[in-house]
Amino acid sequence: MVAINLGLTDEQRALKAGVAEICKRYPGEYWRDLDARREYPEAFVTELTGAGYLACLIPQEYGGAGLGVAEAALILETIHASGGSASACHAQMYIMGTVLRHGSEAQKRQYLPRIASGDLRLQAFGVTEPDAGSDTTQLKTTAVRTGDRYVVNGRKMFISRALQSDLMLLLARTTPADQVKRRTDGLSVFLVDIRGLKGLEIRPLRMMMNHSTNALFFDDVEIPADSLVGEEGRGFAYILSGMNAERILVASESIGDGRWFTEKAVAYSSQRVIFGKPIGANQGVQFPIAKAYAAVEAAALMRDKAAALFDAGEPCGAEANMVKYLAAEAAWEAGNACIDCHGGYGYAEEYDVERKFRECRLYKTAPVNNNLVLAYLGEHVLGMPRSY
Ligand SMILES: Cc1cc2nc3c(=O)[nH]c(=O)nc-3n(C[C@H](O)[C@H](O)[C@H](O)COP(=O)(O)OP(=O)(O)OC[C@H]3O[C@@H](n4cnc5c(N)ncnc54)[C@H](O)[C@@H]3O)c2cc1C
């Protein structure tokens, strides 16, 4: 039986306070300014890394804090609840897990301590392609072994932080699709040093929000054969094994967003007086905020369950998917309630509501679309026929 903590331990409280202290130094103006210029929050990420928070999940023997997903979730939630965004650096927490679980001892010793110390950034995760999208098994980027190298050719789409990262975890096809037994076979994971890599073009994409996202073009890119993580052809399974952590962590950012929106909405609608009384006294304003609050709290409870199961080494696919879905929807509901109660001011940049509104919308779509989360629940949890 796995116990779920319904409160924070003293250590978790201290962790949260430490993160909140850093966040205070990066107020709304900081994020707003970067958003307008679509620039990476370099100072924030550097300070967070220096304080060791991004190495939270790296075991102590490799220079990290050796904490659990519950603590990693708390860090990301706190950043989002303070009005910031951890999307600039969250991937490092869960990408690293693939190297930890499936990498060789030599790879772990070579990379993890330097990632933990901040000497190296592993923030880029190259999966999505223009023609494959949600159907990862259809990836076309190839990595062909020639002697002591692999030669990579293909295109990747929406690959975030490639320009701010030293390393990228890349998923590419090593066996042609028509030569594999199962459609999930034939893909391999590589840990690639992308600094100055010949033949790799990184083309930034201007997105709805500040997300440092790019299109990547691989033209006969040569990478050392020892970039391969684990066994050739097993990459899909390796990536899947990290998805529960990814879902719980991204959901925690949504929960933080939801908390920020409800707090802002309560504060504004309690002091804004129209028709002689605070607008929050009207049920039309108050109830959407209260409903969103309930949804965010329910998602947080599911997150705590998912994290407790994950950290106990128990299966948590159902819970990780449910919280990804519930948290993204709850944050979106809270965002709508917040923008509605702010009236015209909800659209004014200086209130930060419109920025957070744009930012939180992503988590209905990425890293996996909520439709596919529901498809997972329908098929794998409820035992219904496969829909795709
Ligand atoms: C800002 C941003 C950052 C990103 N960063 C990264 C990154 O760093 N690395 C990376 O690899 N990827 C990244 N992505 C890509 C993201 O993971 C994909 O956008 C996502 O997986 C969906 O792929 P797609 O956009 O091709 O949509 P598609 O797969 O084309 O889907 C389009 C729509 O159709 C729906 N759909 C498709 N098939 C079904 C079905 N069978 N049943 C029901 N609905 C279905 C989907 O749910 C979706 O609503 C990022 C995306 C964005 C927007």
The ligand as an ORCA input file, in Angstrom:
! r2SCAN-3c Opt
* xyz 0 1
  C       5.372     25.198    -28.113
  C       5.623     23.758    -28.438
  C       6.772     23.158    -27.969
  C       7.053     21.829    -28.301
  N       8.243     21.275    -27.904
  C       8.572     20.024    -28.340
  C       9.859     19.489    -28.066
  O      10.694     20.103    -27.405
  N      10.169     18.264    -28.576
  C       9.284     17.545    -29.327
  O       9.632     16.453    -29.759
  N       8.050     18.042    -29.599
  C       7.674     19.254    -29.127
  N       6.432     19.773    -29.424
  C       5.526     19.010    -30.271
  C       4.298     18.471    -29.547
  O       4.655     17.414    -28.719
  C       3.343     18.074    -30.697
  O       2.812     19.283    -31.187
  C       2.302     17.167    -30.241
  O       2.866     15.934    -29.916
  C       1.238     16.920    -31.344
  O       1.804     16.693    -32.612
  P       1.290     17.582    -33.862
  O       1.460     18.989    -33.503
  O       1.952     17.094    -35.103
  O      -0.263     17.268    -33.950
  P      -0.983     16.070    -34.706
  O      -0.414     14.768    -34.276
  O      -1.039     16.376    -36.155
  O      -2.431     16.209    -34.100
  C      -3.299     17.309    -34.437
  C      -4.616     17.154    -33.702
  O      -5.247     15.929    -34.077
  C      -5.552     15.174    -32.918
  N      -5.420     13.731    -33.215
  C      -4.496     13.118    -33.986
  N      -4.713     11.790    -33.994
  C      -5.803     11.568    -33.199
  C      -6.525     10.406    -32.792
  N      -6.190      9.175    -33.201
  N      -7.570     10.558    -31.963
  C      -7.948     11.784    -31.546
  N      -7.309     12.921    -31.897
  C      -6.244     12.811    -32.703
  C      -4.520     15.601    -31.883
  O      -4.943     15.319    -30.576
  C      -4.439     17.100    -32.185
  O      -5.533     17.759    -31.571
  C       6.116     21.085    -29.076
  C       4.931     21.702    -29.504
  C       4.684     23.011    -29.196
  C       3.427     23.644    -29.699
*
